[in-house]
Amino acid sequence: MVNTEEDNRTKSKSAQHRRMQIIETVLTTSGKVRTRDLAQRFDIGQNLLANDINYLVDLGQLVRGHGWVMRRTTSVSDLFVGTEFAARQSRNIEEKQAIAKYITREIEDGAQALLDAGSTALELGMALAQSKKNVEIITNNMPLILHFVTDSTLPSCRLIGGKYDRERAATTGAEAAKMIEAMTVDVAVLTPRAISMVDQATAQAISLPTGAAVSEKIGLIAQKVNLNEADVAERGLYFNLYSNSPSQDMYKGTLVKNASQLFIALDHHKISTGGKHFFTVIVNDLATEANSRELEKPLLAPVRTRGSILVRRVKDKNVDLPVDFRGAESIKIVTTTEEGGNPPAELVRLLLQLRNEPRFEQLMNLAKEILIVVDRSSYPIPDDWIDRFVLA
């Protein structure tokens, strides 16, 4: 019995050693290696060699063909196999690429662009690199960072620190949010789990803290522009944002607020598909006026530098408030057509739900400015789709 166990261990060690030699042989050979040559080199039969090769293929070490094997070239995507990111990466790829091409054209040369995690943002980063635009990319998107690391022809980009979330292939959490909060960028691209459009009453009635934050923000804007709160509330379009995980909420909310221009990018399947609601964006005609008045009355804050106290002008960002109030000129929500080149049916349905709003037609004019539906060639369809599908 003892001798049998020892024999088995010896055979096992022998097999492991032989397989390591096979790997070394293939790795040091450029291109394909004939299995017949391997069998002759290690003086083993074809059946035993086939078992070794099957074992190494299953481990991901080799690629097998008819009568040959070769080393497996590991790509960046291979590093995330089995994660949620990998599962989403191949879905609706044509739509993601169309969105990426459109936003790439919209980002100006020389801009600083903050890109979210996720496969849509990955496509955008690659499209920006291929465009040869002088754009500084800042991101927590680990696959995008690795693409820049492994391809010397691509420009460099800055990595946002934080806790690494392997499932989402990104750095997340409070540390990532603090890094984003410390910067103000030209462009930010948010790729949420989903987005939905609601009326102002629903936006203010949703569960705390977001509902209360919406009401608070409306009240603040009303004071700045000398209007009543009801009038301010009726002028806005309300978009609820959803995430995949609570670890993403803080940095995504900060990303929204710290950009002069915001793109919310998502394929048409993500419109009102649900998730965890974490943030509300209010788009309102009064935003520009309110912001200009805010700039006229900057907040004076003491800053201690090398023992002396200086006074500088800083902007009150209210970073903890889960709501952002924006004018139509500073935000674009980019999605894609469905089959037949039509706008997303779910988006049309959400717009139709706003028919009872007091300023429905004015809100639809606002929607025309911010809702961009691109076709598979990456060019936007005419904005009269709202007239044909919603106002008709």
Buried (B, 14 or more C-beta within 10 A) or exposed (E): EEEEEEEEEEEEEEBEEBBEBBBEBBEEEEEBBEBEEBBEEBEBEEEEBBBBBEBBBEEEBBBBEEEBBBBBEEEBBEBBEEBBBBEBBEEBEEBBBBBBBBBBEBBEEEBBBBBBBBBBBBBBBBBBBEBEBEBBBBBBBBBBBBBBEEEEEBBEBEBBEBEEBEBBBBBBBEBBBBBBBEBBBBBBBBBBBBBBBBBBEBBBEBEEBBBBBBBBBBEBBBEBBEBEBEBBBBBBBBBBBBBBBEBBBBBBBBBBBBBEBBBBBBBBBBBBBEBBBBBBBBBBBBBBBBBEBBEEEEEEEEEEEEEEEEEEEEEEEBBEBBBBBBBBEBBBBBBBBBEEEBBBEBBBBBBEBBEEBEBBEEBBBBBBBBBBBBBEEBEBBEBEBBEEBBBE
